[in-house]
Structures are given as structure tokens and as C-alpha cells.
Amino acid sequence: MFIPVMMAKTIEPGSTWIDKRDSNNLFTVGRLKPSVSVAQAKAELETLTAQLAKDYPVNVGRGIRLGKPGLFIPDIANSVFAFTGVLAAVGALVILLACVNLASLLLARATERRREIAVRLAIGASRQRLVRQLLTESLLISLSGGAAGVFLASAINSAVRGIRLPSDVTLLFDLRTDWRVLSFALLLSIGTGILFSLIPALQSSKPQLVPALKDESSMAGFRRSRLRNFLVVAQVSLSLILLISAGLIVRSLQAAQKMRPGFNPEDAIAISFDVSLQGYNEERGRAFQKQMLERAQALPQIENAALTDYLPLGLNYNDSTIYVEGTEFKGASTLPIAIPIESSPGYFDVMGIPLRGRDFRDDENKKESRVAIVNQTFAKKFFNGQDPIGRRFNWHGPKDPFFEIVGVVPDGKYNSLGEDPKPALYTPLYRDYSGAVTLVARTRGDPRQVLIALRGEVRKLDPSISVYAAKTLKEHMSTSLFPARMAAIALGSFGVLALVLAAVGIYGVMSHVVAGRTREIGLRMALGAQLSEVQKLILKQGMFLASIGSLGGLLIAFGGARMMKSLLYGVSASDPVTFTCVALLLLTVALLACWVPARRASRVEPMIALRAE
């Protein structure tokens, strides 16, 4: 629903933000003229901001920040861009792994057709025609796979569109399979089909005619096929990179679920309500909020309760400029940023946040009550780590009244779990009136039953007041954990796919090796080789290649995991547990993929093998 801004009071009766010059409720959206750069636009807008400050003193100290529309919140935007970048890189690795697998199988297939190709060349077929035939066959396989992929992707997208964010804001995933997606899939299928089948086609179209016509295979050639060995190593390396990426994300999700976000979400609840929507003025609104807080504190299932205008790790975002008393003032645009939070007395006790100093008092409810509580990053950044209690600051510059710091609390997570420590400050909720507040409470019993009881108390006070965002704080945490869960599902799926592709590729290549060494194996067994020795011979060859691929994959993953740093919570990008476990898992799968052909090779009858053509 779109409405004119002038109708804000109609939609939100009792709201006054549209009349306040210090309100932060609006974004200004504009489109640059073709000849104007972002720097030029910013310079002109800063001139206008300076003029506003002269005309209206309340605007003194306010600056301007330009950004792209859509993702206004920097932390969310950075997380989205980082996740899509990693997802694109992982998708590229998956298709590269599939193509390497395909090239390996095509090489094996072309080797099996060496007599056919030799016959065609002997009776006059040109090499170009043979290459064209082999490329056409490979292209048909690639296009068939691409078509199947499009149908599978459409089915997956239908499931993804059903995902809903754990929040009151509904965001839909636009994953339509339109002509651009189909064109991309077509070009990718054609390009990969030609590129990764070209080398096998060129190699198989230039055989040694006499040995090929006699179907004589060179055992040394099978053992020393550099291209085949390179493809196996590449498969293992790419699979390991994908598995490590998935492992880091899963470990990060586990760490995030155990992470203390700066408050204790256990046995705590939150409900939000906005009395201004029902036309309450400031006097009636303050009275309702205090009555609701008293009723909540009187419930036997509640240990303590408090009010706040900001619940950490939600989708709300706010910041403000900070000027510290006694520092040099170079203008509003140079002032640092901190997160402002308003809370009532008892908030830190309810949220399980340790407080050094004193809490706010109930009588600090006037504009003259200029006291604040800051976090450790605020103290470190603005007071060089010295004790900030008793120091003063304000929002806009040396001419504004100052706030005195009366307490310090530990750092927390405010916008996302992966954010760097940010300065934050708390001021008394009752000092500045807002119709929209959130009631947080520490419970003794079932939090669900307490939420029902609180809804009932709101209805008793005024049935017209709507309660929203009623949930436990553990449920509230699910919003911040949602990106990690989605990343774990996506990369975990890619990791499983990579593991399957690696197993299939190694198994296919080793089966081809066993088939090519049938005579050699028969001869060894005829001369007295034991079954275990034959198995060790095949396993040694396959595991040697898998080990080289694992080593290369570990080195590449160690360097490339840094690009995932912004997606990881509580886990290092070089986490030794993840790297070790994933490498062992892949080597185990490779061992199984090699063992099946090795076992089959050890069961070959010597006489049948010696007579095999």
C-alpha cells in the first residue's frame, strides 16, 4: 500500500514524527542525471544540509550518506552481497567439477572406441570429421543434461519460493525461470559441452593406427595417462574445496546457535505494541505503557520486565552521530556513528546484561535527564579505553547540551551475528516519548503461556491495541540465524553433490583403469600374485591420485576460504577441525570408490584375462 507522506497521521494516529526535524523515519530516494557523478551529488546535498542547519538549528550536526536503494541497512547489504558472491563461486566450482567428471568419462569412452576410430581413419575419414562427430555426441549429452537441470531447478525454485523469513516482514524470493535464465543455461550447456569434450576428442582422433586396429592396449599408457590422472586430481581438489566451504558454514551455524549475542535469550520473551496507532497522545500513551509494565511485573510467571524501543538482532536499524566533549569539531559529516537505544529501568537485568555503574531511575523522565549508559566499544573508541563514567557527549556538536555517562555494559550483537564490535549507547526510555515500544520479560514458567497472559493484559487495558512480534527471544534469534541456516543448506547441498561427483568420477576412472589392465592383472595372478596384492596395486594407484588432489585442494581452500569470512560466526576461515575432518571424509570416499574396482580386479580368472581382447 502506497500513501502520500502527508497522510502519515491518518495511517498512524497520534504520531508526530512527520512534524519533527530530528526524525529519522524517512529515506530520500533520487536518480542522478546522466552527467552528474555521485561525488557531485553528495557535494550539492551537503551544501543544502549546511543551509538547513543555518535556517533550523535543530539540524546542526546532521550530515548526509549516499547509498544504493533497496538494501539500506549496510550490514544486511554486505551479508547479502557476500552470500551471493560465495554462492556464485561455489556454483562455478560445482559445474567445473561436473565438467571435469564428464571430460574424464568421455576420455575413457573414447579410449574404448579406439578400434572404431582407427577403422574410420584407415578407410579415409578425416580427423576434422571425427572430431566433429565426437563433439556432436558430447554436445547432445551436455544439452540433455542442461535441459534436465532446468526442470530440476524449476522444481527447486518452487520449493524455495515457499520459504518465509522468521519475521513480521514478508520477503519473497524472485526465482523465475525466464528467457534470460534459459539462455544462460543453453549457452552454458553448449560452452561446457564443447570445451570439456574437445581435449578427449582431439586425443582419441589421433591414435596409432596399427596397434589400435589390432586392439592392442599399452599397459604403460594406462598407467601413465597424464591427462586422466590430472582429471582425477582436479576432481578431488574441487570436491575438497566445496566440502570445506560447506563444512565451515555448518560449523559456523553450530557456533552461532551457541553464541552469546550480548544478552541471554533463555526463558525470555518480547511483545511489541504501538498505542499511537489508536490515537493516543503522549500523556495517555505514557500512562498505558507504565500500566502495562506494572501488570507484567505483577504476573507470577514473570521475574522482571522492562520496556525498550529497540530489540537487538531484529530488522530495525538506527544510528546517530556522536560528539565527545573536549574533542575537536570538524563538522557534522566527520562525526563518528553509534547505535542509540532507549530503555526503561531494569532492562539490563531482564536481558541478562552485566552493568557496571548505575541503572536509570524512574524519575529520569524529562528532557533535562541527560544520562546515558554505553558499551565497551563506545568507551574504547571515544575514550581510549579509559573509564567513561562521568564523561560527557552529545549528538551534534559542542553547542548542544551534554549527556553524562553513568554506566558501562559489555558489547553485544545489534544488527547481525557476524558484525564487528560497534559502539552503542542507552538513554532513558521515559525521557523521549515514543508510542511504539517493546516489552521484554524474564519468565519462570513456559514462555508460551506467559505470552498468552501478556496478550490478555493488553486486551484488558484496551481491546483496540494490537500486539505484534510476540515471541520468545530464542525465536527472535532465528531471524539473525536465518542467513546462516540458508547458507548451510545451500552449501551443504553443493558439498554432498561434490562428494557424489567425486566418488562417481574416481570409480569410473578406476574401473576404466582395471578394464585396461585386465591382461596385466591376469598375468600377475598366473605368476602367483595373491588377491590382496592385486587389490593393493589398484588401491595404491587410486589413493595416490586422491592424496595429491586432497593436498592441492587443502592449499587452495586455505587461501580461498578468506572470502567467506563475513559469513562465518565464531569459526576461523582456517578452522583445523573442518579441514582435517573433510579431508579424511573425502579420502574415505575415494578409498571406497577405488576398492570396488580393485575387488573386481582381484576376482578376474587368469586364463580368461590372458585371452581377453
BELMOFEN-V300128 format. One record per backbone hydrogen bond with DSSP energy under -1.0 kcal/mol. CO is the residue of the C=O (numbers start at 0). NH is the residue of the N-H. If there is no record, write none. Layout:
co={CO;CO}
nh={NH;NH}
//
This chain:
co={3;4;6;7;11;12;15;16;19;32;36;37;38;39;40;41;42;43;44;45;46;47;48;49;50;51;55;56;58;69;72;73;74;75;76;77;78;79;80;81;82;83;84;85;86;87;88;89;90;91;92;93;94;95;96;97;98;99;100;101;102;103;104;105;106;107;110;112;113;114;115;116;117;118;119;120;125;126;127;128;129;130;131;132;133;134;135;136;137;138;139;140;141;142;143;144;145;146;147;148;149;150;151;152;153;154;155;156;159;164;172;175;177;178;179;180;181;182;183;184;185;186;187;188;189;190;191;196;197;198;199;200;202;207;208;209;210;217;218;219;223;224;225;226;227;228;229;230;231;232;233;234;235;236;237;238;239;240;241;242;243;244;245;246;247;248;249;250;251;252;260;264;266;267;268;269;270;271;272;274;274;275;280;281;282;283;284;285;286;287;288;289;290;291;292;293;295;298;300;303;305;306;307;319;322;323;330;331;335;337;338;340;341;342;343;345;346;347;350;355;360;362;365;367;368;369;371;372;373;374;375;376;377;378;378;382;387;390;391;392;393;396;402;403;404;405;406;407;408;413;415;422;423;424;425;426;434;436;437;438;439;440;441;445;446;447;448;449;450;451;452;453;454;455;456;457;461;467;470;471;472;474;475;476;480;481;482;483;484;485;486;487;488;489;490;491;492;493;494;495;496;497;498;499;500;501;502;503;504;505;506;507;508;509;510;511;512;514;516;517;518;519;520;521;522;523;524;529;530;531;532;533;534;535;536;537;538;539;540;541;542;543;544;545;546;547;548;549;550;551;552;553;554;555;556;559;560;561;563;564;571;574;575;576;577;578;579;580;581;582;583;584;585;586;587;588;589;590;591;593;594;595;596;597;600;604;605;606}
nh={6;7;10;11;14;278;18;19;22;35;40;41;42;43;44;45;46;47;48;49;50;51;52;53;54;55;58;59;61;71;76;77;78;79;80;81;82;83;84;85;86;87;88;89;90;91;92;93;94;95;96;97;98;99;100;101;102;103;104;105;106;107;108;109;110;111;113;116;117;118;119;120;121;122;124;123;129;130;131;132;133;134;135;136;137;138;139;140;141;142;143;144;145;146;147;148;149;150;151;152;153;154;155;156;157;158;159;160;162;166;174;177;181;182;183;184;185;186;187;188;189;190;191;192;193;194;195;200;201;202;203;204;205;211;212;213;215;221;222;223;225;228;229;230;231;232;233;234;235;236;237;238;239;240;241;242;243;244;245;246;247;248;249;250;251;252;253;254;255;256;412;267;442;472;440;470;438;467;436;277;279;278;284;285;286;287;288;289;290;291;292;293;294;295;296;297;298;301;443;441;439;343;437;337;393;326;333;334;321;319;424;426;308;428;346;349;350;352;263;407;363;364;368;369;370;403;405;425;408;378;379;380;381;382;384;385;390;404;324;402;322;399;392;371;389;357;373;355;375;312;418;338;374;340;372;342;274;272;307;270;305;268;302;449;450;451;452;453;454;455;456;457;458;459;460;461;464;271;269;475;476;477;478;480;484;485;486;487;488;489;490;491;492;493;494;495;496;497;498;499;500;501;502;503;504;505;506;507;508;509;510;511;512;513;514;515;516;517;520;521;522;523;524;525;526;528;527;533;534;535;536;537;538;539;540;541;542;543;544;545;546;547;548;549;550;551;552;553;554;555;556;557;558;559;560;562;563;564;566;567;574;578;579;580;581;582;583;584;585;586;587;588;589;590;591;592;593;594;595;597;598;599;600;601;603;608;609;610}
//
